[in-house]
Amino acid sequence: MRWCSASLKVDVADRALRGQDRFLNRRTLVVTGERAEESPARARYAAFEPHRTDTRNGPRRRRHVDHFRPVHAWSEAEVWAIPKRWHVMPAFPYQLGFSRLSCAFCIFGNADQFATLKWMDANRFARLVKYEKDCGCTIKRDRGLEQLASEGRIYQAVRWRPDLAAACLSAQSIPSVLIEDWTLPAGAYGTGEGPL
C-alpha cells in the first residue's frame, strides 16, 4: 500500500501549517507543481483554491491558506521550454533517462527503472532484495525486485555517462546549474528510456 506521498509530503506540509501559530491571522500561499496532463486525478485539481488547511471562515484560529498550481494547464513541452530558455541544466536523473523524479526505488517504478537502479546502485538494490526476503513481501505485489529488474533493460544514457550515474548517488554539490549548450534530456517525454 502506498503511503509515502500522503504521509511524507502532503501531511508534512499540512501539519506545519496547522501546527504553527505564525500562520494564524495572515495569508499564506502554498505553491505546488501538479499538471493536469499527468493523470486523470490531477486533471480534476483546480489551479487555484483554498488549501485543505484553510480555516479563514472558522469561528476561531483563522488561517487563510490558498493553494496555487501555476503549471496545472501546462504541457510537458511548455515545462521543458523553461529550463531551455534560461539554460538551466536538467537534473542528472533526467539526463540519464528517468522521466520522473521521486524516490529512486519508488513502488511505481517499472522494470527498466529497476534494472537501471540495480546497475547504478547495486548495494542498495541488494539490501532491498534482502528486505523483501526477510519481510516475506515484495515492493511490487506480483513479483520481487530481482525478477522485475531481470525483465527490464538498463537505460543507455546510464551506460554512456557513468559520471552522471555516480553524481546522482553523491552528496557532493553541483558547481553550477547554468549551462551554455542545453540539450533535451533522455528522460523527457517518457520516451528517452525513462519510466512512464
N, C-alpha and C positions, 0 to 999 in steps of 0.2 A: 504494500500500500504506500502510495506516495504521500509524504507529509512534509517534505523539505520546503517547497515553495511557500506554503502557508506558514509553517512553523518557523522557518529560518529567514524568511524575507518579509512577507506581509505582516505577520503577527509582531515581529520585532518593531517595525515602524509604528504599528498601531499602539503597542504598549508604550513606546517612547512618547507618542502624542498624548495618550490618556494619562500617563503616569507622571508627567512633569507640569507643575503649575505654571511654568513660563509660557505655556501655550493657551492658558486661560485668558479670556477677555482681550484677545487680539486675533488678528487674521494670520493664517498660515496656509501656504500653498505647497501641496505635495505634487511633484512632477515625476512621471514615470514614462517609459518608452514603449508601451504596448502598441502594436499596429493591427488594424482590422484585418489586413491581408494574412496575418499569421495563423488565425484559426477562426472557426465559426463562433466560438465563445468570445474571443476578443473583438470580433466584428460587432457584437452587441454592446460593447462598452461605450459609454458616452465620452466624447473628447473632453468635456468639462462638466463637473458635477460636484455636489457636496461629498466630501470624503466620508468613509464609513465611521470615522471617529468624530464627525461634526456634531456639536450639540448647541449650535447657535440659537436655536429656539427653545432650548431646555429651561426648566424653572430655576436651575442652579448650575454652577460650574460650566458656564458657557465657554465654548471653544468653537471658533469659526474656522473650519478647515475645508478648503476646496481641493479637488483632485483634478489635475490638468495632464492630458496626454497629447503633447504638441505634435507628435508624429503619427497619430492614430490613423489619419487618412492617407499617409504617405505610402508609396510603393517602395519596394526594395531598391529599385533604381534611383529613386529620389534620396533614399538613405545613403547609398554608396556615392552619390554625387557630392555630398558634403565633404567627406574627407578628401576626395579627389580635388575639389575646388581649393581647399586650404592646404593641400599637400601634407595631410596627416597620415602617418603610416598606419595601415591596417594592423590590428593586433596580430601577434605571431600565430595564434591558432588559426585565424582566418587564412593567413598566408600558407599554412600547412595543409589546408583542405577542409578544416572544420567549418561548417556553415552556421553553427550556433555556438555561443559561448555560455556555458553553465558549468556545473561541476564536471570535472574530467570524466569520472566514471558514473555519469548520470544513468538512472534506470531507463531513460528514454533513448539511450544510445543504441545505434544499430550495429550490425556485425562488422562493417568496415571500421567504424569508430573504435570498437573494442579490439579489433586486430591491430589497428594503428597504435592504440594505447598500450597493448601488450608489447609491441616493438619499442615504443618510446620509453616506457616506464615499467620494465619487466618485474622489478622488485615489488612495486605496489600492486601490480596485476597479480602476482603470485600470492601476496598477502590476502587479497580479496578472494581469490580462489580458495585459499585455506579457510577464510572466514565462512565461505559458503559451505564447505565440508564440515567444519566444526559446528555450525548452527543447524545444519540439515535443511537449509532452504537457500534458494538462489535469488540473485538480483532480478533476473527475468523469471517469470512464472513457469515458462515452458522448457528452459534449459539453463545449464550452468555457463559461467563465463568462458571456460575453456572451449566448450562446443560452439558458443556464439562467436568467439574470436576466430575459430577454425573455419567458420563459414564466410568470413569477410576477407577483404583484401586491404593491405596497408596503402594509405594514401601515397601516391608517388611523390608529392611535394615533401613529405617527411623524409623519404629516402634521399631526395636531391639536396635537402637542406638540414643535415643533422645538427648544424649550429643553431638553427631556429628551434629544433626539437629540444635541444639542451636548454636553450634560453627559456622555453615555456616552463621548464621544470626548475628553473633557477630563481633564487630570491634576489638576485642582483638587479639593480635598477637599470632602466634603459636610458642611455645618454640623451637621446632626443627623439621625439616622436614626429618631428618635421623632416620630410624628405623631398628631394628635388624630382626624381623620376617616380611618379606614382603609377602603380600598376594594380589593376583589379585583382584581388587575391583569389587563390584557388578555391576557397570556400564560398565565394559569393554565389548567390542564387541557388545554392544547394546542388550545383552542377559540377563543381570542381573536386569531386570525390568526397565531399563532406557529408555528414548525416543530414537527412531532410527534416 
